[in-house]
Each structure stands twice: as C-alpha cells, then as structure tokens.
Amino acid sequence: MTMRWRALLAAGVLAFGLAGCAGVHNGPGAGIIDSSSVRLDDTPRIAVLSAFQPELTLLLARLQGPVRHSVNGVEFTTGTLEGKPVVLFLSGISMTNATMNTQRVLDRFRITHIVFSGIAGGVNPQLHVGDVTVPAQWGQYLEVLMARETAPGKFTAPPFITDATLPNFGMMHPRPVEVRSAAHPQIVRKFWFEADPKMLEVARSIRNVDLANCNAGKCLARKPQLVIGGNGVSGQAFMDNKAYREYTFKTFQANVLDMETAAVGMVAYSNGVPYIAFRSLSDLAGGGDGENEMGTFMGIAADNSAKVMLAFLAAWK
C-alpha cells in the first residue's frame, strides 16, 4: 500500500470515528453538539441575579452550601437561601449583558423562577432614596425611533413606522420591541413585560422588613418604605438628567428605572419563566439636589433590596 493510500485510509477512519462520536441522536441537527445546552445542575432552582457585585454581597453571605460553576467567565453559585434552592449570579450591567446571562442561566440550570435584586434610579417624585420598589411590569423606555427634524423643533416619524405612538422627547420616539415565545411563536410587538402575578401576591404579603436608613455614618432623612406595584423602565443609558426623569415619569408613570430588568423580563417572557424584580432607590436619576447620590447611598439601597428579596424567598411556597 502506498503512502498516499495509507494517508487517505487514515483520514477516512478518523472522519468516521468523529462522526460516530458526534452523532448521538438522529433527526434534524443530528451530529451537532450544542455545548450551551449542557446542564451544570439538575435541581429545580430559583435564579437570583444582580447587576454588579455590591448588590449580591449580602445574598452570597447568606447562601448555604455554595457550589461554584463558571461559564465564559460568569460565575454561577448554587446553594440555598431561606431554605429554597437557588443559583446566584451577576447579570452584568446593561441590557445586553442582562439578556445574555439570563438566557445562559436558563440554558445551564433547571430554573423555575427568576428574581432580580438590586438598585435603581428613582423616577416617581413621591419616592425617596432607600425605598424598595417591586414593579408589576417593566418596559424598555430607550427602545426608540430617532426621528428627523421636519420643521424647527418638530421631529416626525416616517409614515411606515406606525408603532411610535407614545409621547416623544425631542427626536426620541419610544417604541415596543419585537418578541416571540413558544406559546406565541409569531412575532408580536410588546412594550410591557409583566411580573408574575403569584410572585407579586407573595411580595404584597411581606411585612416588618427592617429597611436601613444609615450606612457608614451616612443617614437618610426618612425611613425607607416598601412599594409594591406600578411600572419600571430599563434602558442602555445611566440616566442622571432632571428633564428626562420628568418626561419618563409623565410618559410611562414609572416609579424607577435601571439598565437591566426589562431585558430580564423579555427573556423570561420568551422562555415562559415567571419573574419578579426588587429594586431599591440609590439615587433620584437627576432629581436630587447637587450631584448624583448613588455613590453615597448605594450600600443602603443594595442591602435594602436584598433584605426584601430574602423576606420574599422566606414567604415563597
């Protein structure tokens, strides 16, 4: 046998062997291994996420029996909180990170519910720094058409865009997003992503959570409160602008805004998984006197949100 034929035969045997290893099932997609679908843990769990480390600190300290997993640099920690099996992780800041890592936890773990705990900017002028909000629905307020100026100070949507019906802020016209799910495979346009009604009902039953108003010598002027219901909005920008805050409250009747929750709500909707979010005000999104308050009161807000979320888990059946 010549060297050429030996090489061809070896290549053929190798290809056959690889095909046999990969071909673990028949039908569409046979021979393709999707590593993203490999489960890291098969226990039914509640996914508990925060955007960045200070928001997760108290929860990690309370976690019992922690076991850590890493996927593409993102750390997922399983264990129990208030007797409930959970997996804790950081979504990362921004809508894209929140979308990507929420889908990742759904792909890698057996998730029954999604719970977000973190800080937010206040929009409703009746709310104050330190208050904890649990909105009934979340929308993507920065999903916008940027319209052309058709006359001085007048910005008009092109005639083929018919869904920019909410009041505009200059050239920015809010729009719903396109989404589909297993229950609704046809694309629909949707602005609000509703929190799970049963989870909201449990949140409404929470009583006597001691919300802090002081941290490291810095104290709030009033005792924080828990507010259940209303609207929240999320977008790609850190918002610290008085005029846009006022527009956001008037247009969306939002209590709070952040950079992640509506994205998590959209992923939850698409996958048919119930979700809820606990957000505590660290600043007033441009409504406070002087410079932004987040650096001063972030610790109070993060811990207050976590405390309410833990009370929720304790009450959850």
C-alpha positions in Angstrom: 0.0 0.0 0.0 1.4 3.4 -1.0 1.9 6.2 1.5 -0.8 8.2 -0.3 -3.5 5.4 0.1 -2.4 4.9 3.8 -3.0 8.6 4.4 -6.4 8.6 2.7 -7.5 5.5 4.6 -6.4 7.0 8.0 -8.3 10.2 7.2 -11.4 8.2 6.4 -11.2 6.2 9.6 -10.7 9.4 11.6 -13.7 11.1 10.0 -15.9 8.1 10.6 -14.9 8.0 14.2 -15.6 11.7 14.8 -19.0 11.4 13.1 -19.8 8.4 15.3 -18.9 10.4 18.4 -20.9 13.4 17.4 -23.9 11.6 16.0 -25.5 10.9 19.4 -29.0 11.5 18.1 -31.0 11.3 14.8 -33.2 13.8 13.0 -32.7 17.5 12.4 -29.4 18.7 13.9 -28.0 15.2 14.3 -24.3 15.2 14.8 -24.3 18.7 16.2 -23.4 19.1 19.9 -24.7 22.3 21.5 -22.5 22.9 24.5 -24.7 25.7 25.7 -27.5 23.1 26.4 -25.3 21.0 28.8 -26.9 21.3 32.3 -24.5 22.1 35.1 -27.0 21.1 37.8 -30.4 19.4 37.5 -32.0 20.6 40.8 -35.1 22.9 40.2 -33.9 26.3 41.4 -34.9 30.0 41.6 -32.4 32.1 39.6 -31.4 35.1 41.8 -29.4 37.8 40.0 -28.0 41.2 40.5 -26.2 43.6 38.1 -22.9 44.1 39.9 -21.1 42.8 42.9 -22.3 45.2 45.7 -25.9 44.2 45.1 -25.1 40.5 45.5 -22.8 40.7 48.6 -25.4 40.2 51.3 -27.1 37.4 49.4 -23.8 35.5 48.9 -23.1 35.9 52.6 -26.4 34.2 53.5 -26.1 31.4 50.9 -25.9 27.9 52.4 -23.9 25.1 50.8 -22.4 27.2 48.0 -21.1 25.4 44.9 -19.5 27.5 42.2 -19.6 27.0 38.4 -18.0 29.2 35.7 -19.3 29.7 32.2 -17.4 32.1 29.9 -16.1 33.9 32.9 -19.5 34.3 34.5 -19.7 32.7 38.0 -22.9 30.8 39.0 -23.2 29.8 42.7 -25.8 27.2 43.7 -27.0 26.6 47.2 -30.0 27.5 49.4 -31.4 30.8 50.6 -34.2 30.8 53.2 -34.5 27.1 52.6 -35.1 27.5 48.8 -32.7 26.0 46.2 -31.2 28.9 44.2 -28.5 29.8 41.8 -26.9 33.3 42.3 -25.1 35.2 39.6 -24.3 38.6 38.2 -26.1 39.7 35.1 -23.5 42.4 34.4 -24.5 46.0 33.8 -26.5 46.8 30.7 -29.4 45.3 28.7 -27.1 43.2 26.5 -25.3 41.6 29.5 -28.6 41.0 31.3 -30.2 39.4 28.3 -27.2 37.1 27.5 -26.6 35.9 31.1 -30.3 35.4 31.9 -30.6 33.1 28.9 -27.4 31.4 29.9 -28.7 30.5 33.4 -31.9 29.1 31.7 -29.8 27.0 29.4 -27.4 25.7 32.1 -29.7 25.2 35.1 -33.2 24.0 35.7 -34.8 27.3 36.5 -38.4 27.5 37.8 -38.5 31.3 38.6 -36.3 34.4 38.1 -35.8 37.0 40.8 -33.7 40.2 40.4 -32.4 42.2 43.4 -30.5 45.5 43.0 -30.5 49.2 43.0 -32.3 51.7 40.7 -32.8 55.4 39.9 -36.0 56.9 41.3 -38.4 58.4 38.8 -41.7 58.9 40.8 -41.2 62.2 42.8 -43.2 60.6 45.7 -40.5 58.0 46.2 -37.2 58.5 48.1 -33.7 57.1 48.2 -33.6 53.8 50.1 -37.2 52.9 49.2 -37.7 49.4 47.8 -39.9 49.0 44.7 -41.4 45.9 43.2 -43.0 47.0 39.9 -45.8 45.0 38.3 -44.4 45.4 34.8 -41.2 46.7 33.1 -40.7 48.3 29.7 -37.7 49.3 27.5 -38.1 53.1 27.5 -35.0 53.7 25.4 -36.1 51.4 22.5 -36.7 54.5 20.3 -37.0 55.9 16.8 -34.7 58.8 16.4 -36.8 61.0 14.0 -35.7 63.6 11.6 -36.4 67.2 12.2 -39.1 68.2 9.7 -39.5 71.7 11.0 -37.7 73.7 13.7 -38.2 71.8 16.9 -40.6 69.2 15.2 -39.5 65.6 14.8 -41.7 63.4 12.7 -41.7 59.6 12.4 -41.6 58.2 8.8 -45.0 57.0 7.6 -44.1 53.3 7.6 -43.4 53.4 11.3 -46.8 53.2 12.9 -46.0 52.0 16.4 -44.2 55.1 17.8 -47.4 56.3 19.5 -46.1 57.3 22.9 -45.2 61.0 23.5 -41.7 61.8 22.2 -38.8 63.5 23.9 -37.4 65.7 21.1 -36.3 63.4 18.3 -36.7 60.2 20.5 -39.9 58.4 19.9 -40.4 55.3 22.2 -41.5 52.0 20.5 -42.4 48.5 21.6 -40.0 45.6 20.9 -40.4 42.5 18.7 -40.6 39.3 20.7 -41.8 35.7 20.3 -42.1 32.7 22.6 -43.1 29.0 22.5 -46.6 30.0 23.5 -46.7 32.7 20.8 -44.3 31.8 18.0 -45.4 34.6 15.7 -43.6 37.9 16.3 -45.6 40.4 18.3 -44.7 43.9 19.4 -44.8 44.4 23.1 -43.8 47.2 25.4 -44.6 46.0 28.9 -43.3 42.7 30.3 -45.4 41.8 33.3 -44.1 40.3 36.6 -45.6 37.1 37.6 -49.0 37.7 39.4 -48.4 35.0 42.0 -45.0 36.3 42.9 -46.4 39.8 43.2 -49.1 38.5 45.6 -46.4 37.0 47.8 -44.4 40.3 47.7 -47.6 42.1 48.8 -47.7 39.9 51.9 -44.2 41.0 53.1 -44.3 42.8 56.4 -41.9 44.1 59.0 -38.7 44.2 57.0 -36.3 46.5 58.8 -35.1 48.7 56.0 -31.9 50.6 56.8 -31.5 54.4 56.6 -27.9 54.7 57.7 -24.6 53.2 56.4 -21.0 54.1 57.3 -22.1 57.3 59.0 -24.4 58.4 56.2 -28.1 58.6 57.0 -31.2 59.3 55.0 -33.7 61.9 56.1 -36.6 59.4 56.4 -37.2 55.8 57.0 -37.3 53.8 53.6 -40.6 52.2 52.6 -41.6 49.2 50.5 -43.7 49.9 47.4 -45.4 47.1 45.5 -46.8 47.6 42.0 -46.6 50.3 39.4 -44.2 50.5 36.5 -40.4 50.2 36.0 -38.4 51.0 32.9 -35.0 49.9 31.7 -32.6 51.2 29.0 -29.0 51.3 27.9 -28.0 54.6 29.5 -27.1 55.6 33.0 -29.7 58.4 33.5 -28.9 61.5 35.6 -31.0 64.2 33.9 -33.8 66.1 35.5 -35.8 66.8 32.3 -35.6 63.3 31.1 -36.6 62.0 34.5 -39.7 64.2 34.5 -40.5 63.0 30.9 -40.1 59.4 32.0 -42.5 59.7 34.9 -45.1 61.6 32.9 -44.9 59.3 29.8 -44.5 55.8 31.5 -45.8 56.5 35.0 -42.6 54.8 36.1 -41.6 54.5 39.7 -38.0 53.6 38.9 -35.5 53.0 36.1 -32.5 50.8 35.6 -30.3 49.2 33.0 -31.3 45.6 33.1 -34.7 44.5 34.4 -36.9 44.9 31.3 -34.3 42.8 29.4 -34.6 40.1 32.0 -38.4 40.3 31.7 -38.2 39.9 28.0 -36.1 36.8 28.3 -38.4 35.4 31.0 -41.4 36.0 28.7 -39.8 34.4 25.7 -38.9 31.3 27.8 -42.2 31.1 29.7 -40.5 31.5 33.1 -42.1 33.7 35.9 -40.1 36.6 37.1 -40.1 39.5 39.6 -37.7 42.3 40.4 -36.8 44.1 43.7 -35.2 47.4 43.2 -34.1 49.9 45.8 -33.5 53.6 45.0 -29.9 54.6 45.3 -30.4 58.0 43.6 -33.1 60.1 42.0 -32.0 59.8 38.4 -31.3 63.5 38.1 -34.0 64.7 40.6 -31.8 65.2 43.6 -30.2 68.4 44.8 -26.5 68.6 43.9 -24.6 65.7 42.4 -25.9 62.2 41.9 -26.5 60.4 45.2 -25.6 56.9 44.1 -22.1 56.9 45.4 -23.3 57.9 48.9 -26.4 55.6 49.3 -25.6 52.6 47.1 -24.8 50.4 50.0 -28.1 51.2 51.9 -30.1 50.6 48.7 -28.4 47.3 47.8 -28.9 45.8 51.2 -32.5 47.0 51.5 -33.4 45.3 48.2 -31.6 42.1 49.3 -33.5 42.2 52.7 -36.9 42.4 51.0 -35.9 39.7 48.5 -34.9 37.4 51.3 -38.2 38.0 53.0 -39.9 37.1 49.7 -38.0 33.8 49.5 -38.9 33.0 53.1 -42.6 33.6 52.3 -42.5 31.7 48.9 -44.1 28.3 48.9 
